[in-house]
Amino acid sequence: MIVERTEYKGQPVLILKRNENDKYPFSFGLSKARLIIEGFEEIKKFVAENDNKTEEKK
């Protein structure tokens, strides 16, 4: 994963890319970063519950 830091309208932003050619990077600011941190355990649980379902469809 590639992590870049930038600004949007003077506010800090993180951009997460799967690779250098990622056409749809994931970007968010400080407010959403705080939400991600607060919900991190639920996010991990969500991935664990659904990751195998994604693999089964392949």
C-alpha positions as CSV (number, residue, x, y, z in Angstrom):
1,M,0.0,0.0,0.0
2,I,1.2,3.5,-0.8
3,V,0.3,6.3,1.7
4,E,0.5,9.9,0.6
5,R,-0.2,13.1,2.6
6,T,-1.6,16.2,0.9
7,E,-3.9,19.1,1.5
8,Y,-7.3,20.0,0.3
9,K,-8.4,23.6,0.9
10,G,-5.7,24.0,3.5
11,Q,-6.7,20.8,5.4
12,P,-4.6,17.7,5.8
13,V,-5.6,14.6,3.7
14,L,-4.3,11.1,3.6
15,I,-4.5,9.1,0.3
16,L,-4.3,5.3,0.4
17,K,-3.4,3.5,-2.9
18,R,-3.2,-0.2,-3.6
19,N,-0.3,0.5,-6.0
20,E,1.2,3.4,-7.9
21,N,-1.4,2.9,-10.7
22,D,-4.5,2.8,-8.5
23,K,-7.2,4.5,-10.4
24,Y,-9.5,4.8,-7.4
25,P,-7.5,5.7,-4.3
26,F,-9.1,6.1,-0.9
27,S,-8.7,9.6,0.6
28,F,-9.9,11.1,3.8
29,G,-9.3,14.0,6.1
30,L,-8.8,14.3,9.8
31,S,-12.5,14.1,10.7
32,K,-13.0,10.7,8.9
33,A,-9.6,9.5,10.2
34,R,-10.9,10.0,13.8
35,L,-14.1,8.0,12.8
36,I,-11.9,5.2,11.4
37,I,-9.9,5.1,14.6
38,E,-13.0,5.0,16.8
39,G,-14.5,2.3,14.7
40,F,-11.4,0.3,14.1
41,E,-12.5,-2.8,16.0
42,E,-15.8,-2.9,14.2
43,I,-14.0,-2.5,10.8
44,K,-11.7,-5.4,11.7
45,K,-14.7,-7.5,12.7
46,F,-16.5,-6.6,9.4
47,V,-13.5,-7.6,7.3
48,A,-13.1,-10.9,9.3
49,E,-16.8,-11.8,8.8
50,N,-16.9,-10.9,5.1
51,D,-13.4,-11.6,3.8
52,N,-14.1,-15.3,3.4
53,K,-17.3,-14.6,1.5
54,T,-15.4,-12.6,-1.0
55,E,-12.9,-15.4,-1.5
56,E,-15.7,-17.9,-2.0
57,K,-17.2,-16.0,-4.9
58,K,-13.9,-16.1,-6.9
